[in-house]
Amino acid sequence: MLRLTRAGPLLPARVLSACAAVLLALMAGLSLARAADAPLEALEIATRKGVVVLEVEVARTEQQRETGLMYRKELPERQGMLFDFGKSEPVYMWMKNTFIPLDMLFIREDGTIARIEEMTTPFSTRTISSGEPVKVVVEIAGGAAKRLGIAPGDRLSTGLFSGK
């Protein structure tokens, strides 16, 4: 029979700390694996040169929006993440814990691109402003907007916007 006493902790604090650290790392890994396995949705952008089709993960919840593309080590050129804020409002982004440069497309409620922040700096905590109220932000690989001919004024085609 195991006998417990109140003389001291059953496990040293170091062991408990190590176990907690391992548990947190496993939980983070599961979260990242789940994010990487998220279904991709097609997103069309009508540019001056034609239609560009991207595949995006959609971040709808607060936790999904907070995590975003953090900890990702790569992102294919025609993939990204769409942040749906549900309503138009000023939006502020950052690159904390983000390993790769990104292009951020700030999208108005009517689906047009208000502005693009190109080649953001990995790990930066600098605040990146939408510059005006937007409903959606799309993050794609750094430099992809220019290579694909995506520019302010172009329009996204998705059911997230008015009239769709």
Chimera marker file (.cmm) of the C-alpha trace (Angstrom):
<marker_set name="trace">
<marker id="1" x="0.000" y="0.000" z="0.000" r="1" g="1" b="0" radius="0.5"/>
<marker id="2" x="1.314" y="3.442" z="-0.939" r="1" g="1" b="0" radius="0.5"/>
<marker id="3" x="1.375" y="5.858" z="1.930" r="1" g="1" b="0" radius="0.5"/>
<marker id="4" x="1.233" y="9.607" z="1.278" r="1" g="1" b="0" radius="0.5"/>
<marker id="5" x="2.656" y="12.030" z="3.774" r="1" g="1" b="0" radius="0.5"/>
<marker id="6" x="2.464" y="15.779" z="4.117" r="1" g="1" b="0" radius="0.5"/>
<marker id="7" x="6.181" y="16.042" z="4.784" r="1" g="1" b="0" radius="0.5"/>
<marker id="8" x="6.930" y="17.355" z="1.283" r="1" g="1" b="0" radius="0.5"/>
<marker id="9" x="5.959" y="17.186" z="-2.345" r="1" g="1" b="0" radius="0.5"/>
<marker id="10" x="5.782" y="13.736" z="-3.912" r="1" g="1" b="0" radius="0.5"/>
<marker id="11" x="7.742" y="14.905" z="-6.949" r="1" g="1" b="0" radius="0.5"/>
<marker id="12" x="10.501" y="17.478" z="-6.995" r="1" g="1" b="0" radius="0.5"/>
<marker id="13" x="9.568" y="20.833" z="-8.516" r="1" g="1" b="0" radius="0.5"/>
<marker id="14" x="12.042" y="20.297" z="-11.378" r="1" g="1" b="0" radius="0.5"/>
<marker id="15" x="10.295" y="17.111" z="-12.447" r="1" g="1" b="0" radius="0.5"/>
<marker id="16" x="6.892" y="18.797" z="-12.353" r="1" g="1" b="0" radius="0.5"/>
<marker id="17" x="8.226" y="21.744" z="-14.358" r="1" g="1" b="0" radius="0.5"/>
<marker id="18" x="9.755" y="19.428" z="-16.944" r="1" g="1" b="0" radius="0.5"/>
<marker id="19" x="6.502" y="17.470" z="-17.253" r="1" g="1" b="0" radius="0.5"/>
<marker id="20" x="4.532" y="20.691" z="-17.674" r="1" g="1" b="0" radius="0.5"/>
<marker id="21" x="6.941" y="21.897" z="-20.376" r="1" g="1" b="0" radius="0.5"/>
<marker id="22" x="6.657" y="18.609" z="-22.282" r="1" g="1" b="0" radius="0.5"/>
<marker id="23" x="2.868" y="18.692" z="-22.012" r="1" g="1" b="0" radius="0.5"/>
<marker id="24" x="2.720" y="22.266" z="-23.338" r="1" g="1" b="0" radius="0.5"/>
<marker id="25" x="5.044" y="21.385" z="-26.224" r="1" g="1" b="0" radius="0.5"/>
<marker id="26" x="2.872" y="18.401" z="-27.137" r="1" g="1" b="0" radius="0.5"/>
<marker id="27" x="-0.274" y="20.523" z="-27.010" r="1" g="1" b="0" radius="0.5"/>
<marker id="28" x="1.344" y="23.172" z="-29.223" r="1" g="1" b="0" radius="0.5"/>
<marker id="29" x="2.446" y="20.484" z="-31.669" r="1" g="1" b="0" radius="0.5"/>
<marker id="30" x="-1.066" y="19.045" z="-31.838" r="1" g="1" b="0" radius="0.5"/>
<marker id="31" x="-2.473" y="22.515" z="-32.379" r="1" g="1" b="0" radius="0.5"/>
<marker id="32" x="-0.035" y="23.174" z="-35.241" r="1" g="1" b="0" radius="0.5"/>
<marker id="33" x="-0.688" y="19.772" z="-36.785" r="1" g="1" b="0" radius="0.5"/>
<marker id="34" x="-4.422" y="20.438" z="-36.611" r="1" g="1" b="0" radius="0.5"/>
<marker id="35" x="-3.925" y="23.852" z="-38.236" r="1" g="1" b="0" radius="0.5"/>
<marker id="36" x="-1.798" y="22.372" z="-41.012" r="1" g="1" b="0" radius="0.5"/>
<marker id="37" x="-4.527" y="19.774" z="-41.676" r="1" g="1" b="0" radius="0.5"/>
<marker id="38" x="-7.288" y="22.403" z="-41.822" r="1" g="1" b="0" radius="0.5"/>
<marker id="39" x="-9.363" y="22.177" z="-44.992" r="1" g="1" b="0" radius="0.5"/>
<marker id="40" x="-8.378" y="24.620" z="-47.705" r="1" g="1" b="0" radius="0.5"/>
<marker id="41" x="-11.005" y="26.749" z="-49.412" r="1" g="1" b="0" radius="0.5"/>
<marker id="42" x="-10.666" y="28.210" z="-52.900" r="1" g="1" b="0" radius="0.5"/>
<marker id="43" x="-10.468" y="31.988" z="-53.066" r="1" g="1" b="0" radius="0.5"/>
<marker id="44" x="-10.559" y="33.845" z="-56.380" r="1" g="1" b="0" radius="0.5"/>
<marker id="45" x="-9.055" y="37.288" z="-56.858" r="1" g="1" b="0" radius="0.5"/>
<marker id="46" x="-10.002" y="39.203" z="-59.995" r="1" g="1" b="0" radius="0.5"/>
<marker id="47" x="-6.849" y="41.114" z="-60.973" r="1" g="1" b="0" radius="0.5"/>
<marker id="48" x="-6.167" y="43.396" z="-63.929" r="1" g="1" b="0" radius="0.5"/>
<marker id="49" x="-4.404" y="40.464" z="-65.635" r="1" g="1" b="0" radius="0.5"/>
<marker id="50" x="-7.022" y="37.783" z="-64.911" r="1" g="1" b="0" radius="0.5"/>
<marker id="51" x="-8.261" y="35.604" z="-62.081" r="1" g="1" b="0" radius="0.5"/>
<marker id="52" x="-5.820" y="34.274" z="-59.470" r="1" g="1" b="0" radius="0.5"/>
<marker id="53" x="-6.975" y="31.258" z="-57.463" r="1" g="1" b="0" radius="0.5"/>
<marker id="54" x="-5.604" y="30.751" z="-53.956" r="1" g="1" b="0" radius="0.5"/>
<marker id="55" x="-6.264" y="27.992" z="-51.431" r="1" g="1" b="0" radius="0.5"/>
<marker id="56" x="-6.743" y="29.390" z="-47.933" r="1" g="1" b="0" radius="0.5"/>
<marker id="57" x="-7.377" y="28.196" z="-44.421" r="1" g="1" b="0" radius="0.5"/>
<marker id="58" x="-10.115" y="30.312" z="-42.834" r="1" g="1" b="0" radius="0.5"/>
<marker id="59" x="-9.495" y="31.689" z="-39.321" r="1" g="1" b="0" radius="0.5"/>
<marker id="60" x="-12.950" y="32.429" z="-37.915" r="1" g="1" b="0" radius="0.5"/>
<marker id="61" x="-12.474" y="32.122" z="-34.153" r="1" g="1" b="0" radius="0.5"/>
<marker id="62" x="-10.510" y="34.466" z="-31.913" r="1" g="1" b="0" radius="0.5"/>
<marker id="63" x="-7.976" y="31.716" z="-31.147" r="1" g="1" b="0" radius="0.5"/>
<marker id="64" x="-7.505" y="30.887" z="-34.837" r="1" g="1" b="0" radius="0.5"/>
<marker id="65" x="-6.998" y="34.578" z="-35.626" r="1" g="1" b="0" radius="0.5"/>
<marker id="66" x="-4.494" y="34.994" z="-32.764" r="1" g="1" b="0" radius="0.5"/>
<marker id="67" x="-2.423" y="31.993" z="-33.885" r="1" g="1" b="0" radius="0.5"/>
<marker id="68" x="-2.666" y="32.639" z="-37.619" r="1" g="1" b="0" radius="0.5"/>
<marker id="69" x="0.414" y="31.412" z="-39.479" r="1" g="1" b="0" radius="0.5"/>
<marker id="70" x="2.681" y="31.476" z="-36.418" r="1" g="1" b="0" radius="0.5"/>
<marker id="71" x="5.346" y="28.763" z="-36.281" r="1" g="1" b="0" radius="0.5"/>
<marker id="72" x="4.926" y="27.788" z="-39.950" r="1" g="1" b="0" radius="0.5"/>
<marker id="73" x="8.274" y="27.285" z="-41.652" r="1" g="1" b="0" radius="0.5"/>
<marker id="74" x="6.948" y="27.381" z="-45.222" r="1" g="1" b="0" radius="0.5"/>
<marker id="75" x="3.907" y="28.440" z="-47.200" r="1" g="1" b="0" radius="0.5"/>
<marker id="76" x="3.289" y="27.489" z="-50.835" r="1" g="1" b="0" radius="0.5"/>
<marker id="77" x="2.879" y="30.510" z="-53.116" r="1" g="1" b="0" radius="0.5"/>
<marker id="78" x="-0.814" y="29.979" z="-53.861" r="1" g="1" b="0" radius="0.5"/>
<marker id="79" x="-1.819" y="29.101" z="-50.302" r="1" g="1" b="0" radius="0.5"/>
<marker id="80" x="-2.518" y="31.288" z="-47.316" r="1" g="1" b="0" radius="0.5"/>
<marker id="81" x="-4.844" y="32.156" z="-44.483" r="1" g="1" b="0" radius="0.5"/>
<marker id="82" x="-7.995" y="34.239" z="-44.541" r="1" g="1" b="0" radius="0.5"/>
<marker id="83" x="-8.867" y="36.065" z="-41.320" r="1" g="1" b="0" radius="0.5"/>
<marker id="84" x="-12.619" y="36.697" z="-41.165" r="1" g="1" b="0" radius="0.5"/>
<marker id="85" x="-13.403" y="39.434" z="-38.632" r="1" g="1" b="0" radius="0.5"/>
<marker id="86" x="-17.161" y="39.225" z="-39.296" r="1" g="1" b="0" radius="0.5"/>
<marker id="87" x="-17.594" y="42.990" z="-39.635" r="1" g="1" b="0" radius="0.5"/>
<marker id="88" x="-15.650" y="45.970" z="-40.926" r="1" g="1" b="0" radius="0.5"/>
<marker id="89" x="-13.309" y="47.478" z="-38.364" r="1" g="1" b="0" radius="0.5"/>
<marker id="90" x="-9.755" y="48.808" z="-38.153" r="1" g="1" b="0" radius="0.5"/>
<marker id="91" x="-7.438" y="45.793" z="-37.928" r="1" g="1" b="0" radius="0.5"/>
<marker id="92" x="-3.919" y="45.543" z="-36.517" r="1" g="1" b="0" radius="0.5"/>
<marker id="93" x="-1.628" y="42.608" z="-37.290" r="1" g="1" b="0" radius="0.5"/>
<marker id="94" x="1.908" y="41.614" z="-36.301" r="1" g="1" b="0" radius="0.5"/>
<marker id="95" x="4.486" y="38.962" z="-37.138" r="1" g="1" b="0" radius="0.5"/>
<marker id="96" x="5.313" y="37.657" z="-33.660" r="1" g="1" b="0" radius="0.5"/>
<marker id="97" x="6.425" y="33.996" z="-33.816" r="1" g="1" b="0" radius="0.5"/>
<marker id="98" x="6.016" y="33.990" z="-37.605" r="1" g="1" b="0" radius="0.5"/>
<marker id="99" x="9.045" y="32.438" z="-39.311" r="1" g="1" b="0" radius="0.5"/>
<marker id="100" x="8.340" y="33.473" z="-42.902" r="1" g="1" b="0" radius="0.5"/>
<marker id="101" x="7.756" y="36.854" z="-44.578" r="1" g="1" b="0" radius="0.5"/>
<marker id="102" x="4.154" y="37.407" z="-45.630" r="1" g="1" b="0" radius="0.5"/>
<marker id="103" x="2.100" y="39.703" z="-47.825" r="1" g="1" b="0" radius="0.5"/>
<marker id="104" x="-1.004" y="40.941" z="-45.990" r="1" g="1" b="0" radius="0.5"/>
<marker id="105" x="-4.020" y="41.833" z="-48.131" r="1" g="1" b="0" radius="0.5"/>
<marker id="106" x="-6.487" y="44.073" z="-46.275" r="1" g="1" b="0" radius="0.5"/>
<marker id="107" x="-9.970" y="43.577" z="-47.733" r="1" g="1" b="0" radius="0.5"/>
<marker id="108" x="-12.935" y="45.962" z="-47.502" r="1" g="1" b="0" radius="0.5"/>
<marker id="109" x="-16.494" y="44.801" z="-46.875" r="1" g="1" b="0" radius="0.5"/>
<marker id="110" x="-17.241" y="44.964" z="-50.623" r="1" g="1" b="0" radius="0.5"/>
<marker id="111" x="-14.401" y="42.515" z="-51.346" r="1" g="1" b="0" radius="0.5"/>
<marker id="112" x="-11.918" y="44.999" z="-52.807" r="1" g="1" b="0" radius="0.5"/>
<marker id="113" x="-8.328" y="45.099" z="-51.622" r="1" g="1" b="0" radius="0.5"/>
<marker id="114" x="-7.776" y="48.310" z="-49.655" r="1" g="1" b="0" radius="0.5"/>
<marker id="115" x="-4.016" y="47.910" z="-49.295" r="1" g="1" b="0" radius="0.5"/>
<marker id="116" x="-1.221" y="45.351" z="-49.280" r="1" g="1" b="0" radius="0.5"/>
<marker id="117" x="1.591" y="45.198" z="-46.744" r="1" g="1" b="0" radius="0.5"/>
<marker id="118" x="4.325" y="43.419" z="-48.700" r="1" g="1" b="0" radius="0.5"/>
<marker id="119" x="7.183" y="41.284" z="-47.378" r="1" g="1" b="0" radius="0.5"/>
<marker id="120" x="6.488" y="41.671" z="-43.661" r="1" g="1" b="0" radius="0.5"/>
<marker id="121" x="9.436" y="41.048" z="-41.354" r="1" g="1" b="0" radius="0.5"/>
<marker id="122" x="9.452" y="37.665" z="-39.580" r="1" g="1" b="0" radius="0.5"/>
<marker id="123" x="9.235" y="37.815" z="-35.756" r="1" g="1" b="0" radius="0.5"/>
<marker id="124" x="8.530" y="41.569" z="-35.776" r="1" g="1" b="0" radius="0.5"/>
<marker id="125" x="6.199" y="42.954" z="-33.124" r="1" g="1" b="0" radius="0.5"/>
<marker id="126" x="5.654" y="46.130" z="-35.162" r="1" g="1" b="0" radius="0.5"/>
<marker id="127" x="1.947" y="46.844" z="-35.526" r="1" g="1" b="0" radius="0.5"/>
<marker id="128" x="0.694" y="46.640" z="-39.105" r="1" g="1" b="0" radius="0.5"/>
<marker id="129" x="-2.503" y="48.655" z="-39.576" r="1" g="1" b="0" radius="0.5"/>
<marker id="130" x="-5.228" y="48.045" z="-42.123" r="1" g="1" b="0" radius="0.5"/>
<marker id="131" x="-5.330" y="51.822" z="-42.634" r="1" g="1" b="0" radius="0.5"/>
<marker id="132" x="-9.133" y="51.770" z="-42.799" r="1" g="1" b="0" radius="0.5"/>
<marker id="133" x="-11.954" y="49.489" z="-41.647" r="1" g="1" b="0" radius="0.5"/>
<marker id="134" x="-11.717" y="46.046" z="-43.266" r="1" g="1" b="0" radius="0.5"/>
<marker id="135" x="-13.663" y="42.827" z="-42.885" r="1" g="1" b="0" radius="0.5"/>
<marker id="136" x="-11.004" y="40.344" z="-43.970" r="1" g="1" b="0" radius="0.5"/>
<marker id="137" x="-7.226" y="39.978" z="-44.083" r="1" g="1" b="0" radius="0.5"/>
<marker id="138" x="-5.570" y="37.417" z="-46.356" r="1" g="1" b="0" radius="0.5"/>
<marker id="139" x="-1.975" y="36.405" z="-45.648" r="1" g="1" b="0" radius="0.5"/>
<marker id="140" x="0.072" y="34.817" z="-48.429" r="1" g="1" b="0" radius="0.5"/>
<marker id="141" x="3.764" y="34.082" z="-48.919" r="1" g="1" b="0" radius="0.5"/>
<marker id="142" x="5.954" y="37.179" z="-48.968" r="1" g="1" b="0" radius="0.5"/>
<marker id="143" x="6.371" y="38.539" z="-52.496" r="1" g="1" b="0" radius="0.5"/>
<marker id="144" x="3.515" y="36.427" z="-53.910" r="1" g="1" b="0" radius="0.5"/>
<marker id="145" x="1.170" y="39.404" z="-54.383" r="1" g="1" b="0" radius="0.5"/>
<marker id="146" x="3.620" y="41.085" z="-56.747" r="1" g="1" b="0" radius="0.5"/>
<marker id="147" x="4.490" y="37.838" z="-58.575" r="1" g="1" b="0" radius="0.5"/>
<marker id="148" x="0.796" y="36.973" z="-59.046" r="1" g="1" b="0" radius="0.5"/>
<marker id="149" x="-0.187" y="40.511" z="-60.085" r="1" g="1" b="0" radius="0.5"/>
<marker id="150" x="-2.412" y="41.157" z="-57.042" r="1" g="1" b="0" radius="0.5"/>
<marker id="151" x="-2.869" y="44.879" z="-56.318" r="1" g="1" b="0" radius="0.5"/>
<marker id="152" x="-5.057" y="47.300" z="-54.330" r="1" g="1" b="0" radius="0.5"/>
<marker id="153" x="-8.452" y="47.649" z="-55.989" r="1" g="1" b="0" radius="0.5"/>
<marker id="154" x="-8.571" y="43.993" z="-57.075" r="1" g="1" b="0" radius="0.5"/>
<marker id="155" x="-11.658" y="42.102" z="-55.890" r="1" g="1" b="0" radius="0.5"/>
<marker id="156" x="-12.001" y="38.830" z="-53.973" r="1" g="1" b="0" radius="0.5"/>
<marker id="157" x="-14.773" y="36.455" z="-54.901" r="1" g="1" b="0" radius="0.5"/>
<marker id="158" x="-16.220" y="34.648" z="-51.887" r="1" g="1" b="0" radius="0.5"/>
<marker id="159" x="-19.514" y="34.415" z="-50.028" r="1" g="1" b="0" radius="0.5"/>
<marker id="160" x="-18.045" y="36.451" z="-47.148" r="1" g="1" b="0" radius="0.5"/>
<marker id="161" x="-18.869" y="39.754" z="-48.824" r="1" g="1" b="0" radius="0.5"/>
<marker id="162" x="-22.077" y="41.737" z="-49.339" r="1" g="1" b="0" radius="0.5"/>
<marker id="163" x="-24.136" y="40.780" z="-52.321" r="1" g="1" b="0" radius="0.5"/>
<marker id="164" x="-22.752" y="37.246" z="-52.543" r="1" g="1" b="0" radius="0.5"/>
<link id1="1" id2="2" r="1" g="1" b="0" radius="0.2"/>
<link id1="2" id2="3" r="1" g="1" b="0" radius="0.2"/>
<link id1="3" id2="4" r="1" g="1" b="0" radius="0.2"/>
<link id1="4" id2="5" r="1" g="1" b="0" radius="0.2"/>
<link id1="5" id2="6" r="1" g="1" b="0" radius="0.2"/>
<link id1="6" id2="7" r="1" g="1" b="0" radius="0.2"/>
<link id1="7" id2="8" r="1" g="1" b="0" radius="0.2"/>
<link id1="8" id2="9" r="1" g="1" b="0" radius="0.2"/>
<link id1="9" id2="10" r="1" g="1" b="0" radius="0.2"/>
<link id1="10" id2="11" r="1" g="1" b="0" radius="0.2"/>
<link id1="11" id2="12" r="1" g="1" b="0" radius="0.2"/>
<link id1="12" id2="13" r="1" g="1" b="0" radius="0.2"/>
<link id1="13" id2="14" r="1" g="1" b="0" radius="0.2"/>
<link id1="14" id2="15" r="1" g="1" b="0" radius="0.2"/>
<link id1="15" id2="16" r="1" g="1" b="0" radius="0.2"/>
<link id1="16" id2="17" r="1" g="1" b="0" radius="0.2"/>
<link id1="17" id2="18" r="1" g="1" b="0" radius="0.2"/>
<link id1="18" id2="19" r="1" g="1" b="0" radius="0.2"/>
<link id1="19" id2="20" r="1" g="1" b="0" radius="0.2"/>
<link id1="20" id2="21" r="1" g="1" b="0" radius="0.2"/>
<link id1="21" id2="22" r="1" g="1" b="0" radius="0.2"/>
<link id1="22" id2="23" r="1" g="1" b="0" radius="0.2"/>
<link id1="23" id2="24" r="1" g="1" b="0" radius="0.2"/>
<link id1="24" id2="25" r="1" g="1" b="0" radius="0.2"/>
<link id1="25" id2="26" r="1" g="1" b="0" radius="0.2"/>
<link id1="26" id2="27" r="1" g="1" b="0" radius="0.2"/>
<link id1="27" id2="28" r="1" g="1" b="0" radius="0.2"/>
<link id1="28" id2="29" r="1" g="1" b="0" radius="0.2"/>
<link id1="29" id2="30" r="1" g="1" b="0" radius="0.2"/>
<link id1="30" id2="31" r="1" g="1" b="0" radius="0.2"/>
<link id1="31" id2="32" r="1" g="1" b="0" radius="0.2"/>
<link id1="32" id2="33" r="1" g="1" b="0" radius="0.2"/>
<link id1="33" id2="34" r="1" g="1" b="0" radius="0.2"/>
<link id1="34" id2="35" r="1" g="1" b="0" radius="0.2"/>
<link id1="35" id2="36" r="1" g="1" b="0" radius="0.2"/>
<link id1="36" id2="37" r="1" g="1" b="0" radius="0.2"/>
<link id1="37" id2="38" r="1" g="1" b="0" radius="0.2"/>
<link id1="38" id2="39" r="1" g="1" b="0" radius="0.2"/>
<link id1="39" id2="40" r="1" g="1" b="0" radius="0.2"/>
<link id1="40" id2="41" r="1" g="1" b="0" radius="0.2"/>
<link id1="41" id2="42" r="1" g="1" b="0" radius="0.2"/>
<link id1="42" id2="43" r="1" g="1" b="0" radius="0.2"/>
<link id1="43" id2="44" r="1" g="1" b="0" radius="0.2"/>
<link id1="44" id2="45" r="1" g="1" b="0" radius="0.2"/>
<link id1="45" id2="46" r="1" g="1" b="0" radius="0.2"/>
<link id1="46" id2="47" r="1" g="1" b="0" radius="0.2"/>
<link id1="47" id2="48" r="1" g="1" b="0" radius="0.2"/>
<link id1="48" id2="49" r="1" g="1" b="0" radius="0.2"/>
<link id1="49" id2="50" r="1" g="1" b="0" radius="0.2"/>
<link id1="50" id2="51" r="1" g="1" b="0" radius="0.2"/>
<link id1="51" id2="52" r="1" g="1" b="0" radius="0.2"/>
<link id1="52" id2="53" r="1" g="1" b="0" radius="0.2"/>
<link id1="53" id2="54" r="1" g="1" b="0" radius="0.2"/>
<link id1="54" id2="55" r="1" g="1" b="0" radius="0.2"/>
<link id1="55" id2="56" r="1" g="1" b="0" radius="0.2"/>
<link id1="56" id2="57" r="1" g="1" b="0" radius="0.2"/>
<link id1="57" id2="58" r="1" g="1" b="0" radius="0.2"/>
<link id1="58" id2="59" r="1" g="1" b="0" radius="0.2"/>
<link id1="59" id2="60" r="1" g="1" b="0" radius="0.2"/>
<link id1="60" id2="61" r="1" g="1" b="0" radius="0.2"/>
<link id1="61" id2="62" r="1" g="1" b="0" radius="0.2"/>
<link id1="62" id2="63" r="1" g="1" b="0" radius="0.2"/>
<link id1="63" id2="64" r="1" g="1" b="0" radius="0.2"/>
<link id1="64" id2="65" r="1" g="1" b="0" radius="0.2"/>
<link id1="65" id2="66" r="1" g="1" b="0" radius="0.2"/>
<link id1="66" id2="67" r="1" g="1" b="0" radius="0.2"/>
<link id1="67" id2="68" r="1" g="1" b="0" radius="0.2"/>
<link id1="68" id2="69" r="1" g="1" b="0" radius="0.2"/>
<link id1="69" id2="70" r="1" g="1" b="0" radius="0.2"/>
<link id1="70" id2="71" r="1" g="1" b="0" radius="0.2"/>
<link id1="71" id2="72" r="1" g="1" b="0" radius="0.2"/>
<link id1="72" id2="73" r="1" g="1" b="0" radius="0.2"/>
<link id1="73" id2="74" r="1" g="1" b="0" radius="0.2"/>
<link id1="74" id2="75" r="1" g="1" b="0" radius="0.2"/>
<link id1="75" id2="76" r="1" g="1" b="0" radius="0.2"/>
<link id1="76" id2="77" r="1" g="1" b="0" radius="0.2"/>
<link id1="77" id2="78" r="1" g="1" b="0" radius="0.2"/>
<link id1="78" id2="79" r="1" g="1" b="0" radius="0.2"/>
<link id1="79" id2="80" r="1" g="1" b="0" radius="0.2"/>
<link id1="80" id2="81" r="1" g="1" b="0" radius="0.2"/>
<link id1="81" id2="82" r="1" g="1" b="0" radius="0.2"/>
<link id1="82" id2="83" r="1" g="1" b="0" radius="0.2"/>
<link id1="83" id2="84" r="1" g="1" b="0" radius="0.2"/>
<link id1="84" id2="85" r="1" g="1" b="0" radius="0.2"/>
<link id1="85" id2="86" r="1" g="1" b="0" radius="0.2"/>
<link id1="86" id2="87" r="1" g="1" b="0" radius="0.2"/>
<link id1="87" id2="88" r="1" g="1" b="0" radius="0.2"/>
<link id1="88" id2="89" r="1" g="1" b="0" radius="0.2"/>
<link id1="89" id2="90" r="1" g="1" b="0" radius="0.2"/>
<link id1="90" id2="91" r="1" g="1" b="0" radius="0.2"/>
<link id1="91" id2="92" r="1" g="1" b="0" radius="0.2"/>
<link id1="92" id2="93" r="1" g="1" b="0" radius="0.2"/>
<link id1="93" id2="94" r="1" g="1" b="0" radius="0.2"/>
<link id1="94" id2="95" r="1" g="1" b="0" radius="0.2"/>
<link id1="95" id2="96" r="1" g="1" b="0" radius="0.2"/>
<link id1="96" id2="97" r="1" g="1" b="0" radius="0.2"/>
<link id1="97" id2="98" r="1" g="1" b="0" radius="0.2"/>
<link id1="98" id2="99" r="1" g="1" b="0" radius="0.2"/>
<link id1="99" id2="100" r="1" g="1" b="0" radius="0.2"/>
<link id1="100" id2="101" r="1" g="1" b="0" radius="0.2"/>
<link id1="101" id2="102" r="1" g="1" b="0" radius="0.2"/>
<link id1="102" id2="103" r="1" g="1" b="0" radius="0.2"/>
<link id1="103" id2="104" r="1" g="1" b="0" radius="0.2"/>
<link id1="104" id2="105" r="1" g="1" b="0" radius="0.2"/>
<link id1="105" id2="106" r="1" g="1" b="0" radius="0.2"/>
<link id1="106" id2="107" r="1" g="1" b="0" radius="0.2"/>
<link id1="107" id2="108" r="1" g="1" b="0" radius="0.2"/>
<link id1="108" id2="109" r="1" g="1" b="0" radius="0.2"/>
<link id1="109" id2="110" r="1" g="1" b="0" radius="0.2"/>
<link id1="110" id2="111" r="1" g="1" b="0" radius="0.2"/>
<link id1="111" id2="112" r="1" g="1" b="0" radius="0.2"/>
<link id1="112" id2="113" r="1" g="1" b="0" radius="0.2"/>
<link id1="113" id2="114" r="1" g="1" b="0" radius="0.2"/>
<link id1="114" id2="115" r="1" g="1" b="0" radius="0.2"/>
<link id1="115" id2="116" r="1" g="1" b="0" radius="0.2"/>
<link id1="116" id2="117" r="1" g="1" b="0" radius="0.2"/>
<link id1="117" id2="118" r="1" g="1" b="0" radius="0.2"/>
<link id1="118" id2="119" r="1" g="1" b="0" radius="0.2"/>
<link id1="119" id2="120" r="1" g="1" b="0" radius="0.2"/>
<link id1="120" id2="121" r="1" g="1" b="0" radius="0.2"/>
<link id1="121" id2="122" r="1" g="1" b="0" radius="0.2"/>
<link id1="122" id2="123" r="1" g="1" b="0" radius="0.2"/>
<link id1="123" id2="124" r="1" g="1" b="0" radius="0.2"/>
<link id1="124" id2="125" r="1" g="1" b="0" radius="0.2"/>
<link id1="125" id2="126" r="1" g="1" b="0" radius="0.2"/>
<link id1="126" id2="127" r="1" g="1" b="0" radius="0.2"/>
<link id1="127" id2="128" r="1" g="1" b="0" radius="0.2"/>
<link id1="128" id2="129" r="1" g="1" b="0" radius="0.2"/>
<link id1="129" id2="130" r="1" g="1" b="0" radius="0.2"/>
<link id1="130" id2="131" r="1" g="1" b="0" radius="0.2"/>
<link id1="131" id2="132" r="1" g="1" b="0" radius="0.2"/>
<link id1="132" id2="133" r="1" g="1" b="0" radius="0.2"/>
<link id1="133" id2="134" r="1" g="1" b="0" radius="0.2"/>
<link id1="134" id2="135" r="1" g="1" b="0" radius="0.2"/>
<link id1="135" id2="136" r="1" g="1" b="0" radius="0.2"/>
<link id1="136" id2="137" r="1" g="1" b="0" radius="0.2"/>
<link id1="137" id2="138" r="1" g="1" b="0" radius="0.2"/>
<link id1="138" id2="139" r="1" g="1" b="0" radius="0.2"/>
<link id1="139" id2="140" r="1" g="1" b="0" radius="0.2"/>
<link id1="140" id2="141" r="1" g="1" b="0" radius="0.2"/>
<link id1="141" id2="142" r="1" g="1" b="0" radius="0.2"/>
<link id1="142" id2="143" r="1" g="1" b="0" radius="0.2"/>
<link id1="143" id2="144" r="1" g="1" b="0" radius="0.2"/>
<link id1="144" id2="145" r="1" g="1" b="0" radius="0.2"/>
<link id1="145" id2="146" r="1" g="1" b="0" radius="0.2"/>
<link id1="146" id2="147" r="1" g="1" b="0" radius="0.2"/>
<link id1="147" id2="148" r="1" g="1" b="0" radius="0.2"/>
<link id1="148" id2="149" r="1" g="1" b="0" radius="0.2"/>
<link id1="149" id2="150" r="1" g="1" b="0" radius="0.2"/>
<link id1="150" id2="151" r="1" g="1" b="0" radius="0.2"/>
<link id1="151" id2="152" r="1" g="1" b="0" radius="0.2"/>
<link id1="152" id2="153" r="1" g="1" b="0" radius="0.2"/>
<link id1="153" id2="154" r="1" g="1" b="0" radius="0.2"/>
<link id1="154" id2="155" r="1" g="1" b="0" radius="0.2"/>
<link id1="155" id2="156" r="1" g="1" b="0" radius="0.2"/>
<link id1="156" id2="157" r="1" g="1" b="0" radius="0.2"/>
<link id1="157" id2="158" r="1" g="1" b="0" radius="0.2"/>
<link id1="158" id2="159" r="1" g="1" b="0" radius="0.2"/>
<link id1="159" id2="160" r="1" g="1" b="0" radius="0.2"/>
<link id1="160" id2="161" r="1" g="1" b="0" radius="0.2"/>
<link id1="161" id2="162" r="1" g="1" b="0" radius="0.2"/>
<link id1="162" id2="163" r="1" g="1" b="0" radius="0.2"/>
<link id1="163" id2="164" r="1" g="1" b="0" radius="0.2"/>
</marker_set>
